[in-house]
Structure formats: C-alpha cells, structure tokens
Amino acid sequence: MAEDIVPAQLAPYPVDLEEGRTYAWCRCGRSQRQPFCDGAHKGTGIEPLRFTAERSETVMLCGCKGTDDAPFCDGSHNLA
C-alpha cells in the first residue's frame, strides 16, 4: 500500500528543460531536490514520473503533487 503523497509546496516550480533530456519528477513530495526525485520515495510504494523533454523550454512543474497533468502544474494548488 502506498504511503500518502506529501505536497512539497503550494506553488509550481519554474524549470528550464533541455530537449532530449530525461527527468524524474518527484511524485511523493519527500525529495530534498524538488521538483526532482532524490530517491526519498523508497519504501513508500510511490515511484517518480520519468519524462523526456520534447524541446528546450521553461515550464512550470507541479509542487503540490495534485496535478491532473503531471508533471506540469494545472493550477490544482489554488484549490488547497
């Protein structure tokens, strides 16, 4: 059984992505390297979301972990 997801912050993280690079977005909220995974999820049953940037651009990655468009912010933090 997965442990509860912990919101890292109630705002998105602006991140510069590099085209073709693979990232591991923290889904559990426990990483000390937010918004990216540092392995703190071990034992929680929650895995990071791995994705590859389609182009180099600045994006807003979800910090509250409540997005329906992971790993991107969809404004869900405004509902908290």
PDB file of N, CA, C and O in Angstrom:
ATOM      1  N   MET A   1       0.839  -1.186   0.000  1.00  0.00           N
ATOM      2  CA  MET A   1       0.000   0.000   0.000  1.00  0.00           C
ATOM      3  C   MET A   1       0.878   1.241   0.000  1.00  0.00           C
ATOM      4  O   MET A   1       1.829   1.328   0.778  1.00  0.00           O
ATOM      5  N   ALA A   2       0.576   2.182  -0.847  1.00  0.00           N
ATOM      6  CA  ALA A   2       1.367   3.403  -0.964  1.00  0.00           C
ATOM      7  C   ALA A   2       1.098   4.337   0.212  1.00  0.00           C
ATOM      8  O   ALA A   2      -0.039   4.487   0.661  1.00  0.00           O
ATOM      9  N   GLU A   3       2.165   4.957   0.699  1.00  0.00           N
ATOM     10  CA  GLU A   3       2.014   5.987   1.717  1.00  0.00           C
ATOM     11  C   GLU A   3       1.437   7.232   1.063  1.00  0.00           C
ATOM     12  O   GLU A   3       1.437   7.351  -0.162  1.00  0.00           O
ATOM     13  N   ASP A   4       0.950   8.151   1.870  1.00  0.00           N
ATOM     14  CA  ASP A   4       0.365   9.375   1.344  1.00  0.00           C
ATOM     15  C   ASP A   4       1.403  10.242   0.646  1.00  0.00           C
ATOM     16  O   ASP A   4       2.572  10.293   1.031  1.00  0.00           O
ATOM     17  N   ILE A   5       0.935  10.916  -0.388  1.00  0.00           N
ATOM     18  CA  ILE A   5       1.761  11.893  -1.089  1.00  0.00           C
ATOM     19  C   ILE A   5       1.781  13.172  -0.261  1.00  0.00           C
ATOM     20  O   ILE A   5       0.746  13.598   0.252  1.00  0.00           O
ATOM     21  N   VAL A   6       2.949  13.780  -0.132  1.00  0.00           N
ATOM     22  CA  VAL A   6       3.134  14.988   0.658  1.00  0.00           C
ATOM     23  C   VAL A   6       3.345  16.168  -0.288  1.00  0.00           C
ATOM     24  O   VAL A   6       4.278  16.135  -1.090  1.00  0.00           O
ATOM     25  N   PRO A   7       2.509  17.211  -0.223  1.00  0.00           N
ATOM     26  CA  PRO A   7       2.758  18.375  -1.073  1.00  0.00           C
ATOM     27  C   PRO A   7       4.108  19.005  -0.708  1.00  0.00           C
ATOM     28  O   PRO A   7       4.368  19.279   0.464  1.00  0.00           O
ATOM     29  N   ALA A   8       4.951  19.231  -1.694  1.00  0.00           N
ATOM     30  CA  ALA A   8       6.259  19.842  -1.438  1.00  0.00           C
ATOM     31  C   ALA A   8       6.103  21.338  -1.183  1.00  0.00           C
ATOM     32  O   ALA A   8       6.759  21.898  -0.303  1.00  0.00           O
ATOM     33  N   GLN A   9       5.234  21.978  -1.956  1.00  0.00           N
ATOM     34  CA  GLN A   9       4.908  23.392  -1.766  1.00  0.00           C
ATOM     35  C   GLN A   9       3.615  23.672  -2.521  1.00  0.00           C
ATOM     36  O   GLN A   9       3.241  22.919  -3.420  1.00  0.00           O
ATOM     37  N   LEU A  10       2.942  24.738  -2.162  1.00  0.00           N
ATOM     38  CA  LEU A  10       1.670  25.063  -2.805  1.00  0.00           C
ATOM     39  C   LEU A  10       1.867  26.093  -3.908  1.00  0.00           C
ATOM     40  O   LEU A  10       1.156  27.095  -3.989  1.00  0.00           O
ATOM     41  N   ALA A  11       2.844  25.817  -4.747  1.00  0.00           N
ATOM     42  CA  ALA A  11       3.148  26.652  -5.911  1.00  0.00           C
ATOM     43  C   ALA A  11       3.972  25.803  -6.873  1.00  0.00           C
ATOM     44  O   ALA A  11       4.623  24.845  -6.456  1.00  0.00           O
ATOM     45  N   PRO A  12       3.946  26.149  -8.151  1.00  0.00           N
ATOM     46  CA  PRO A  12       4.748  25.390  -9.111  1.00  0.00           C
ATOM     47  C   PRO A  12       6.227  25.772  -9.045  1.00  0.00           C
ATOM     48  O   PRO A  12       6.596  26.796  -8.471  1.00  0.00           O
ATOM     49  N   TYR A  13       7.053  24.932  -9.641  1.00  0.00           N
ATOM     50  CA  TYR A  13       8.488  25.182  -9.772  1.00  0.00           C
ATOM     51  C   TYR A  13       8.783  25.567 -11.218  1.00  0.00           C
ATOM     52  O   TYR A  13       8.526  24.766 -12.116  1.00  0.00           O
ATOM     53  N   PRO A  14       9.313  26.762 -11.478  1.00  0.00           N
ATOM     54  CA  PRO A  14       9.739  27.077 -12.846  1.00  0.00           C
ATOM     55  C   PRO A  14      11.049  26.340 -13.129  1.00  0.00           C
ATOM     56  O   PRO A  14      12.005  26.444 -12.360  1.00  0.00           O
ATOM     57  N   VAL A  15      11.084  25.599 -14.228  1.00  0.00           N
ATOM     58  CA  VAL A  15      12.248  24.770 -14.555  1.00  0.00           C
ATOM     59  C   VAL A  15      12.590  24.923 -16.027  1.00  0.00           C
ATOM     60  O   VAL A  15      11.706  24.892 -16.884  1.00  0.00           O
ATOM     61  N   ASP A  16      13.875  25.088 -16.319  1.00  0.00           N
ATOM     62  CA  ASP A  16      14.360  25.121 -17.699  1.00  0.00           C
ATOM     63  C   ASP A  16      14.683  23.694 -18.118  1.00  0.00           C
ATOM     64  O   ASP A  16      15.623  23.085 -17.607  1.00  0.00           O
ATOM     65  N   LEU A  17      13.896  23.164 -19.052  1.00  0.00           N
ATOM     66  CA  LEU A  17      14.126  21.814 -19.558  1.00  0.00           C
ATOM     67  C   LEU A  17      15.010  21.859 -20.794  1.00  0.00           C
ATOM     68  O   LEU A  17      14.986  22.825 -21.557  1.00  0.00           O
ATOM     69  N   GLU A  18      15.790  20.798 -20.979  1.00  0.00           N
ATOM     70  CA  GLU A  18      16.679  20.674 -22.131  1.00  0.00           C
ATOM     71  C   GLU A  18      16.145  19.585 -23.057  1.00  0.00           C
ATOM     72  O   GLU A  18      15.920  18.453 -22.629  1.00  0.00           O
ATOM     73  N   GLU A  19      15.946  19.927 -24.310  1.00  0.00           N
ATOM     74  CA  GLU A  19      15.406  18.992 -25.300  1.00  0.00           C
ATOM     75  C   GLU A  19      16.165  17.669 -25.290  1.00  0.00           C
ATOM     76  O   GLU A  19      17.395  17.650 -25.323  1.00  0.00           O
ATOM     77  N   GLY A  20      15.417  16.560 -25.243  1.00  0.00           N
ATOM     78  CA  GLY A  20      16.004  15.227 -25.290  1.00  0.00           C
ATOM     79  C   GLY A  20      16.482  14.682 -23.958  1.00  0.00           C
ATOM     80  O   GLY A  20      16.809  13.499 -23.859  1.00  0.00           O
ATOM     81  N   ARG A  21      16.529  15.515 -22.936  1.00  0.00           N
ATOM     82  CA  ARG A  21      16.990  15.067 -21.620  1.00  0.00           C
ATOM     83  C   ARG A  21      15.829  14.420 -20.863  1.00  0.00           C
ATOM     84  O   ARG A  21      14.691  14.884 -20.934  1.00  0.00           O
ATOM     85  N   THR A  22      16.136  13.341 -20.136  1.00  0.00           N
ATOM     86  CA  THR A  22      15.130  12.654 -19.334  1.00  0.00           C
ATOM     87  C   THR A  22      15.217  13.133 -17.887  1.00  0.00           C
ATOM     88  O   THR A  22      16.305  13.265 -17.326  1.00  0.00           O
ATOM     89  N   TYR A  23      14.063  13.386 -17.301  1.00  0.00           N
ATOM     90  CA  TYR A  23      13.945  13.887 -15.934  1.00  0.00           C
ATOM     91  C   TYR A  23      13.092  12.924 -15.117  1.00  0.00           C
ATOM     92  O   TYR A  23      12.282  12.179 -15.668  1.00  0.00           O
ATOM     93  N   ALA A  24      13.277  12.945 -13.807  1.00  0.00           N
ATOM     94  CA  ALA A  24      12.457  12.141 -12.897  1.00  0.00           C
ATOM     95  C   ALA A  24      11.785  13.099 -11.916  1.00  0.00           C
ATOM     96  O   ALA A  24      12.407  13.569 -10.964  1.00  0.00           O
ATOM     97  N   TRP A  25      10.508  13.382 -12.164  1.00  0.00           N
ATOM     98  CA  TRP A  25       9.727  14.297 -11.331  1.00  0.00           C
ATOM     99  C   TRP A  25       9.278  13.573 -10.065  1.00  0.00           C
ATOM    100  O   TRP A  25       8.730  12.473 -10.138  1.00  0.00           O
ATOM    101  N   CYS A  26       9.506  14.180  -8.923  1.00  0.00           N
ATOM    102  CA  CYS A  26       9.116  13.605  -7.636  1.00  0.00           C
ATOM    103  C   CYS A  26       7.599  13.599  -7.508  1.00  0.00           C
ATOM    104  O   CYS A  26       6.958  14.647  -7.586  1.00  0.00           O
ATOM    105  N   ARG A  27       7.032  12.421  -7.311  1.00  0.00           N
ATOM    106  CA  ARG A  27       5.585  12.295  -7.105  1.00  0.00           C
ATOM    107  C   ARG A  27       5.225  12.186  -5.630  1.00  0.00           C
ATOM    108  O   ARG A  27       4.093  12.484  -5.250  1.00  0.00           O
ATOM    109  N   CYS A  28       6.168  11.765  -4.793  1.00  0.00           N
ATOM    110  CA  CYS A  28       5.848  11.530  -3.380  1.00  0.00           C
ATOM    111  C   CYS A  28       5.901  12.799  -2.536  1.00  0.00           C
ATOM    112  O   CYS A  28       5.246  12.877  -1.497  1.00  0.00           O
ATOM    113  N   GLY A  29       6.676  13.797  -2.974  1.00  0.00           N
ATOM    114  CA  GLY A  29       6.809  15.043  -2.232  1.00  0.00           C
ATOM    115  C   GLY A  29       7.891  15.029  -1.173  1.00  0.00           C
ATOM    116  O   GLY A  29       8.072  16.026  -0.474  1.00  0.00           O
ATOM    117  N   ARG A  30       8.617  13.930  -1.032  1.00  0.00           N
ATOM    118  CA  ARG A  30       9.620  13.798   0.027  1.00  0.00           C
ATOM    119  C   ARG A  30      11.039  14.175  -0.399  1.00  0.00           C
ATOM    120  O   ARG A  30      11.923  14.296   0.449  1.00  0.00           O
ATOM    121  N   SER A  31      11.264  14.357  -1.671  1.00  0.00           N
ATOM    122  CA  SER A  31      12.598  14.672  -2.176  1.00  0.00           C
ATOM    123  C   SER A  31      13.102  16.006  -1.622  1.00  0.00           C
ATOM    124  O   SER A  31      12.335  16.954  -1.459  1.00  0.00           O
ATOM    125  N   GLN A  32      14.380  16.058  -1.342  1.00  0.00           N
ATOM    126  CA  GLN A  32      15.025  17.310  -0.938  1.00  0.00           C
ATOM    127  C   GLN A  32      15.543  18.070  -2.157  1.00  0.00           C
ATOM    128  O   GLN A  32      16.121  19.147  -2.014  1.00  0.00           O
ATOM    129  N   ARG A  33      15.340  17.515  -3.357  1.00  0.00           N
ATOM    130  CA  ARG A  33      15.783  18.132  -4.612  1.00  0.00           C
ATOM    131  C   ARG A  33      14.581  18.504  -5.477  1.00  0.00           C
ATOM    132  O   ARG A  33      14.646  18.388  -6.701  1.00  0.00           O
ATOM    133  N   GLN A  34      13.499  18.944  -4.869  1.00  0.00           N
ATOM    134  CA  GLN A  34      12.271  19.279  -5.594  1.00  0.00           C
ATOM    135  C   GLN A  34      12.549  20.195  -6.777  1.00  0.00           C
ATOM    136  O   GLN A  34      13.396  21.082  -6.675  1.00  0.00           O
ATOM    137  N   PRO A  35      11.875  20.007  -7.869  1.00  0.00           N
ATOM    138  CA  PRO A  35      10.768  19.088  -8.080  1.00  0.00           C
ATOM    139  C   PRO A  35      11.205  17.709  -8.571  1.00  0.00           C
ATOM    140  O   PRO A  35      10.384  16.917  -9.033  1.00  0.00           O
ATOM    141  N   PHE A  36      12.502  17.432  -8.469  1.00  0.00           N
ATOM    142  CA  PHE A  36      13.022  16.174  -8.996  1.00  0.00           C
ATOM    143  C   PHE A  36      13.249  15.142  -7.893  1.00  0.00           C
ATOM    144  O   PHE A  36      13.379  15.486  -6.718  1.00  0.00           O
ATOM    145  N   CYS A  37      13.293  13.889  -8.289  1.00  0.00           N
ATOM    146  CA  CYS A  37      13.448  12.762  -7.373  1.00  0.00           C
ATOM    147  C   CYS A  37      14.881  12.658  -6.852  1.00  0.00           C
ATOM    148  O   CYS A  37      15.841  12.850  -7.598  1.00  0.00           O
ATOM    149  N   ASP A  38      15.008  12.349  -5.557  1.00  0.00           N
ATOM    150  CA  ASP A  38      16.319  12.057  -4.976  1.00  0.00           C
ATOM    151  C   ASP A  38      16.347  10.672  -4.328  1.00  0.00           C
ATOM    152  O   ASP A  38      17.298  10.331  -3.624  1.00  0.00           O
ATOM    153  N   GLY A  39      15.295   9.873  -4.570  1.00  0.00           N
ATOM    154  CA  GLY A  39      15.235   8.527  -4.015  1.00  0.00           C
ATOM    155  C   GLY A  39      14.522   8.435  -2.676  1.00  0.00           C
ATOM    156  O   GLY A  39      14.409   7.344  -2.118  1.00  0.00           O
ATOM    157  N   ALA A  40      14.037   9.556  -2.148  1.00  0.00           N
ATOM    158  CA  ALA A  40      13.378   9.560  -0.837  1.00  0.00           C
ATOM    159  C   ALA A  40      12.069   8.772  -0.826  1.00  0.00           C
ATOM    160  O   ALA A  40      11.514   8.510   0.242  1.00  0.00           O
ATOM    161  N   HIS A  41      11.576   8.394  -1.996  1.00  0.00           N
ATOM    162  CA  HIS A  41      10.324   7.629  -2.091  1.00  0.00           C
ATOM    163  C   HIS A  41      10.492   6.168  -1.697  1.00  0.00           C
ATOM    164  O   HIS A  41       9.498   5.468  -1.507  1.00  0.00           O
ATOM    165  N   LYS A  42      11.706   5.701  -1.571  1.00  0.00           N
ATOM    166  CA  LYS A  42      11.935   4.279  -1.302  1.00  0.00           C
ATOM    167  C   LYS A  42      11.126   3.823  -0.086  1.00  0.00           C
ATOM    168  O   LYS A  42      11.182   4.433   0.981  1.00  0.00           O
ATOM    169  N   GLY A  43      10.381   2.748  -0.273  1.00  0.00           N
ATOM    170  CA  GLY A  43       9.560   2.205   0.792  1.00  0.00           C
ATOM    171  C   GLY A  43       8.160   2.787   0.868  1.00  0.00           C
ATOM    172  O   GLY A  43       7.349   2.335   1.677  1.00  0.00           O
ATOM    173  N   THR A  44       7.860   3.783   0.040  1.00  0.00           N
ATOM    174  CA  THR A  44       6.533   4.410   0.083  1.00  0.00           C
ATOM    175  C   THR A  44       5.549   3.759  -0.876  1.00  0.00           C
ATOM    176  O   THR A  44       4.337   3.901  -0.711  1.00  0.00           O
ATOM    177  N   GLY A  45       6.060   3.044  -1.878  1.00  0.00           N
ATOM    178  CA  GLY A  45       5.188   2.498  -2.911  1.00  0.00           C
ATOM    179  C   GLY A  45       4.873   3.505  -3.999  1.00  0.00           C
ATOM    180  O   GLY A  45       4.089   3.218  -4.904  1.00  0.00           O
ATOM    181  N   ILE A  46       5.476   4.681  -3.920  1.00  0.00           N
ATOM    182  CA  ILE A  46       5.273   5.745  -4.910  1.00  0.00           C
ATOM    183  C   ILE A  46       6.548   5.873  -5.730  1.00  0.00           C
ATOM    184  O   ILE A  46       7.639   5.962  -5.168  1.00  0.00           O
ATOM    185  N   GLU A  47       6.424   5.882  -7.031  1.00  0.00           N
ATOM    186  CA  GLU A  47       7.575   5.994  -7.921  1.00  0.00           C
ATOM    187  C   GLU A  47       7.590   7.360  -8.600  1.00  0.00           C
ATOM    188  O   GLU A  47       6.533   7.964  -8.780  1.00  0.00           O
ATOM    189  N   PRO A  48       8.774   7.861  -8.982  1.00  0.00           N
ATOM    190  CA  PRO A  48       8.830   9.123  -9.713  1.00  0.00           C
ATOM    191  C   PRO A  48       8.248   8.971 -11.111  1.00  0.00           C
ATOM    192  O   PRO A  48       8.141   7.861 -11.632  1.00  0.00           O
ATOM    193  N   LEU A  49       7.878  10.079 -11.702  1.00  0.00           N
ATOM    194  CA  LEU A  49       7.398  10.087 -13.080  1.00  0.00           C
ATOM    195  C   LEU A  49       8.567  10.500 -13.969  1.00  0.00           C
ATOM    196  O   LEU A  49       9.061  11.623 -13.874  1.00  0.00           O
ATOM    197  N   ARG A  50       8.999   9.600 -14.818  1.00  0.00           N
ATOM    198  CA  ARG A  50      10.099   9.906 -15.735  1.00  0.00           C
ATOM    199  C   ARG A  50       9.524  10.429 -17.040  1.00  0.00           C
ATOM    200  O   ARG A  50       8.558   9.884 -17.575  1.00  0.00           O
ATOM    201  N   PHE A  51      10.139  11.503 -17.546  1.00  0.00           N
ATOM    202  CA  PHE A  51       9.699  12.080 -18.814  1.00  0.00           C
ATOM    203  C   PHE A  51      10.894  12.669 -19.541  1.00  0.00           C
ATOM    204  O   PHE A  51      11.892  13.044 -18.925  1.00  0.00           O
ATOM    205  N   THR A  52      10.778  12.744 -20.851  1.00  0.00           N
ATOM    206  CA  THR A  52      11.825  13.314 -21.695  1.00  0.00           C
ATOM    207  C   THR A  52      11.305  14.606 -22.306  1.00  0.00           C
ATOM    208  O   THR A  52      10.215  14.640 -22.877  1.00  0.00           O
ATOM    209  N   ALA A  53      12.091  15.664 -22.181  1.00  0.00           N
ATOM    210  CA  ALA A  53      11.690  16.965 -22.717  1.00  0.00           C
ATOM    211  C   ALA A  53      11.659  16.914 -24.237  1.00  0.00           C
ATOM    212  O   ALA A  53      12.627  16.499 -24.875  1.00  0.00           O
ATOM    213  N   GLU A  54      10.547  17.335 -24.805  1.00  0.00           N
ATOM    214  CA  GLU A  54      10.387  17.349 -26.261  1.00  0.00           C
ATOM    215  C   GLU A  54      11.105  18.525 -26.901  1.00  0.00           C
ATOM    216  O   GLU A  54      11.469  18.475 -28.076  1.00  0.00           O
ATOM    217  N   ARG A  55      11.308  19.586 -26.122  1.00  0.00           N
ATOM    218  CA  ARG A  55      12.038  20.760 -26.615  1.00  0.00           C
ATOM    219  C   ARG A  55      12.616  21.513 -25.412  1.00  0.00           C
ATOM    220  O   ARG A  55      12.186  21.317 -24.276  1.00  0.00           O
ATOM    221  N   SER A  56      13.576  22.358 -25.681  1.00  0.00           N
ATOM    222  CA  SER A  56      14.148  23.187 -24.622  1.00  0.00           C
ATOM    223  C   SER A  56      13.188  24.341 -24.361  1.00  0.00           C
ATOM    224  O   SER A  56      12.857  25.109 -25.264  1.00  0.00           O
ATOM    225  N   GLU A  57      12.751  24.450 -23.118  1.00  0.00           N
ATOM    226  CA  GLU A  57      11.800  25.499 -22.752  1.00  0.00           C
ATOM    227  C   GLU A  57      11.702  25.591 -21.238  1.00  0.00           C
ATOM    228  O   GLU A  57      12.119  24.683 -20.519  1.00  0.00           O
ATOM    229  N   THR A  58      11.147  26.692 -20.767  1.00  0.00           N
ATOM    230  CA  THR A  58      10.859  26.856 -19.352  1.00  0.00           C
ATOM    231  C   THR A  58       9.422  26.409 -19.115  1.00  0.00           C
ATOM    232  O   THR A  58       8.502  26.861 -19.796  1.00  0.00           O
ATOM    233  N   VAL A  59       9.238  25.521 -18.150  1.00  0.00           N
ATOM    234  CA  VAL A  59       7.908  25.005 -17.814  1.00  0.00           C
ATOM    235  C   VAL A  59       7.668  25.183 -16.319  1.00  0.00           C
ATOM    236  O   VAL A  59       8.593  25.462 -15.555  1.00  0.00           O
ATOM    237  N   MET A  60       6.424  25.019 -15.923  1.00  0.00           N
ATOM    238  CA  MET A  60       6.055  25.065 -14.510  1.00  0.00           C
ATOM    239  C   MET A  60       5.719  23.637 -14.083  1.00  0.00           C
ATOM    240  O   MET A  60       4.709  23.074 -14.505  1.00  0.00           O
ATOM    241  N   LEU A  61       6.581  23.055 -13.239  1.00  0.00           N
ATOM    242  CA  LEU A  61       6.346  21.702 -12.744  1.00  0.00           C
ATOM    243  C   LEU A  61       5.586  21.776 -11.420  1.00  0.00           C
ATOM    244  O   LEU A  61       5.846  22.643 -10.585  1.00  0.00           O
ATOM    245  N   CYS A  62       4.659  20.865 -11.249  1.00  0.00           N
ATOM    246  CA  CYS A  62       3.778  20.850 -10.087  1.00  0.00           C
ATOM    247  C   CYS A  62       4.566  20.691  -8.784  1.00  0.00           C
ATOM    248  O   CYS A  62       5.463  19.855  -8.684  1.00  0.00           O
ATOM    249  N   GLY A  63       4.215  21.504  -7.799  1.00  0.00           N
ATOM    250  CA  GLY A  63       4.813  21.402  -6.474  1.00  0.00           C
ATOM    251  C   GLY A  63       3.871  20.799  -5.448  1.00  0.00           C
ATOM    252  O   GLY A  63       4.315  20.227  -4.453  1.00  0.00           O
ATOM    253  N   CYS A  64       2.557  20.926  -5.687  1.00  0.00           N
ATOM    254  CA  CYS A  64       1.579  20.417  -4.711  1.00  0.00           C
ATOM    255  C   CYS A  64       1.310  18.931  -4.889  1.00  0.00           C
ATOM    256  O   CYS A  64       0.728  18.294  -4.011  1.00  0.00           O
ATOM    257  N   LYS A  65       1.733  18.371  -6.030  1.00  0.00           N
ATOM    258  CA  LYS A  65       1.579  16.951  -6.374  1.00  0.00           C
ATOM    259  C   LYS A  65       0.126  16.565  -6.637  1.00  0.00           C
ATOM    260  O   LYS A  65      -0.199  15.378  -6.674  1.00  0.00           O
ATOM    261  N   GLY A  66      -0.751  17.551  -6.820  1.00  0.00           N
ATOM    262  CA  GLY A  66      -2.160  17.278  -7.055  1.00  0.00           C
ATOM    263  C   GLY A  66      -2.605  17.474  -8.489  1.00  0.00           C
ATOM    264  O   GLY A  66      -3.798  17.395  -8.784  1.00  0.00           O
ATOM    265  N   THR A  67      -1.661  17.727  -9.388  1.00  0.00           N
ATOM    266  CA  THR A  67      -1.992  17.998 -10.781  1.00  0.00           C
ATOM    267  C   THR A  67      -2.627  16.802 -11.487  1.00  0.00           C
ATOM    268  O   THR A  67      -2.342  15.647 -11.170  1.00  0.00           O
ATOM    269  N   ASP A  68      -3.486  17.105 -12.441  1.00  0.00           N
ATOM    270  CA  ASP A  68      -4.038  16.069 -13.322  1.00  0.00           C
ATOM    271  C   ASP A  68      -3.277  16.023 -14.639  1.00  0.00           C
ATOM    272  O   ASP A  68      -3.654  15.291 -15.553  1.00  0.00           O
ATOM    273  N   ASP A  69      -2.189  16.817 -14.739  1.00  0.00           N
ATOM    274  CA  ASP A  69      -1.390  16.905 -15.961  1.00  0.00           C
ATOM    275  C   ASP A  69       0.092  16.694 -15.636  1.00  0.00           C
ATOM    276  O   ASP A  69       0.951  17.392 -16.173  1.00  0.00           O
ATOM    277  N   ALA A  70       0.387  15.740 -14.764  1.00  0.00           N
ATOM    278  CA  ALA A  70       1.753  15.504 -14.287  1.00  0.00           C
ATOM    279  C   ALA A  70       2.728  15.318 -15.445  1.00  0.00           C
ATOM    280  O   ALA A  70       2.419  14.651 -16.432  1.00  0.00           O
ATOM    281  N   PRO A  71       3.915  15.922 -15.307  1.00  0.00           N
ATOM    282  CA  PRO A  71       4.450  16.611 -14.145  1.00  0.00           C
ATOM    283  C   PRO A  71       4.161  18.112 -14.122  1.00  0.00           C
ATOM    284  O   PRO A  71       4.686  18.833 -13.274  1.00  0.00           O
ATOM    285  N   PHE A  72       3.342  18.573 -15.034  1.00  0.00           N
ATOM    286  CA  PHE A  72       3.122  20.008 -15.199  1.00  0.00           C
ATOM    287  C   PHE A  72       2.034  20.538 -14.267  1.00  0.00           C
ATOM    288  O   PHE A  72       1.079  19.833 -13.941  1.00  0.00           O
ATOM    289  N   CYS A  73       2.194  21.781 -13.849  1.00  0.00           N
ATOM    290  CA  CYS A  73       1.209  22.433 -12.996  1.00  0.00           C
ATOM    291  C   CYS A  73      -0.080  22.672 -13.779  1.00  0.00           C
ATOM    292  O   CYS A  73      -0.044  23.125 -14.923  1.00  0.00           O
ATOM    293  N   ASP A  74      -1.214  22.366 -13.157  1.00  0.00           N
ATOM    294  CA  ASP A  74      -2.514  22.655 -13.766  1.00  0.00           C
ATOM    295  C   ASP A  74      -3.342  23.596 -12.894  1.00  0.00           C
ATOM    296  O   ASP A  74      -4.537  23.775 -13.127  1.00  0.00           O
ATOM    297  N   GLY A  75      -2.703  24.197 -11.891  1.00  0.00           N
ATOM    298  CA  GLY A  75      -3.394  25.136 -11.011  1.00  0.00           C
ATOM    299  C   GLY A  75      -4.090  24.482  -9.828  1.00  0.00           C
ATOM    300  O   GLY A  75      -4.792  25.163  -9.080  1.00  0.00           O
ATOM    301  N   SER A  76      -3.914  23.182  -9.643  1.00  0.00           N
ATOM    302  CA  SER A  76      -4.574  22.480  -8.536  1.00  0.00           C
ATOM    303  C   SER A  76      -4.217  23.063  -7.176  1.00  0.00           C
ATOM    304  O   SER A  76      -5.013  22.974  -6.241  1.00  0.00           O
ATOM    305  N   HIS A  77      -3.028  23.660  -7.048  1.00  0.00           N
ATOM    306  CA  HIS A  77      -2.616  24.246  -5.769  1.00  0.00           C
ATOM    307  C   HIS A  77      -3.544  25.383  -5.348  1.00  0.00           C
ATOM    308  O   HIS A  77      -3.621  25.713  -4.165  1.00  0.00           O
ATOM    309  N   ASN A  78      -4.245  25.981  -6.302  1.00  0.00           N
ATOM    310  CA  ASN A  78      -5.179  27.063  -5.981  1.00  0.00           C
ATOM    311  C   ASN A  78      -6.431  26.553  -5.276  1.00  0.00           C
ATOM    312  O   ASN A  78      -7.190  27.345  -4.716  1.00  0.00           O
ATOM    313  N   LEU A  79      -6.653  25.246  -5.295  1.00  0.00           N
ATOM    314  CA  LEU A  79      -7.828  24.657  -4.657  1.00  0.00           C
ATOM    315  C   LEU A  79      -7.561  24.261  -3.212  1.00  0.00           C
ATOM    316  O   LEU A  79      -8.485  23.922  -2.473  1.00  0.00           O
ATOM    317  N   ALA A  80      -6.286  24.305  -2.811  1.00  0.00           N
ATOM    318  CA  ALA A  80      -5.914  23.878  -1.449  1.00  0.00           C
ATOM    319  C   ALA A  80      -6.310  24.911  -0.413  1.00  0.00           C
ATOM    320  O   ALA A  80      -6.073  24.713   0.778  1.00  0.00           O
TER     321      ALA A  80
END
